[in-house]
Amino acid sequence: MNPGDLVFIMGDPSRPILGKRRHRVAVAADLTPITHGTPALVLEVDRGDAHRTHVKVLVQGEALWMPGGFVKASNEEG
């Protein structure tokens, strides 16, 4: 996954995924609920370590940080 890639925010269809306006520490006011299947554009990728990748995406006109496990490339199967 690289900046400029089209992705989809995927998770449990019955529960919203929370995107954060700030990368590290966020308070409730910094969280934005995103629904399963929402398209987004990758702005930045913070690979951190093997288990903690975070992706900054442009979604619904807002730049949000999402856990990498919820961000799926548009051409990825599964």
C-alpha positions in Angstrom: 0.0 0.0 0.0 1.4 3.4 -1.1 0.3 7.0 -1.1 -2.2 7.6 -3.9 -3.7 4.1 -3.8 -7.5 3.7 -3.7 -8.6 1.6 -0.7 -11.7 0.6 1.1 -12.3 0.7 4.8 -13.4 -2.8 5.8 -14.4 -4.2 9.1 -17.5 -5.7 10.7 -20.4 -4.5 8.6 -22.6 -4.0 11.7 -20.1 -1.8 13.6 -18.4 1.5 12.6 -14.6 1.7 12.4 -13.2 4.7 14.2 -10.7 6.9 12.4 -8.5 9.3 14.3 -7.6 12.8 13.3 -4.3 12.5 15.3 -1.9 9.7 14.8 -0.8 8.8 18.3 -3.0 9.9 21.2 -6.6 10.8 20.4 -9.5 11.8 22.6 -13.2 11.1 21.8 -13.6 14.4 19.9 -10.8 13.2 17.5 -12.6 10.0 16.5 -14.8 9.8 13.4 -17.0 6.7 12.7 -16.5 5.2 9.2 -18.8 2.5 7.8 -17.7 -0.8 6.2 -16.9 -0.5 2.5 -16.2 3.2 2.5 -13.8 4.2 -0.3 -10.7 6.2 0.6 -7.4 7.5 -0.8 -4.1 6.7 1.0 -2.1 9.8 2.0 0.6 8.3 4.2 1.6 4.9 5.6 3.3 4.5 9.0 4.6 0.9 9.0 5.8 1.2 12.7 6.5 -2.5 13.4 5.2 -5.7 11.9 2.0 -5.6 14.0 1.2 -1.9 14.1 0.8 -0.4 10.7 -1.3 2.8 10.5 -2.6 4.4 7.3 -3.6 8.0 6.9 -6.4 8.1 4.4 -8.6 10.8 2.8 -12.1 9.7 3.5 -15.3 11.7 3.3 -13.3 14.9 2.8 -11.3 14.3 6.0 -7.7 13.0 6.6 -7.9 10.2 9.2 -5.5 7.7 10.7 -6.8 4.1 10.5 -5.3 0.8 11.8 -3.8 -1.0 8.8 -5.9 -4.0 9.3 -9.1 -2.1 8.3 -7.6 -0.7 5.1 -7.8 -3.0 2.1 -6.4 -2.2 -1.4 -9.1 -1.9 -4.0 -7.6 -4.7 -6.0 -7.1 -7.0 -3.0 -9.2 -10.1 -2.6 -10.8 -11.2 0.6 
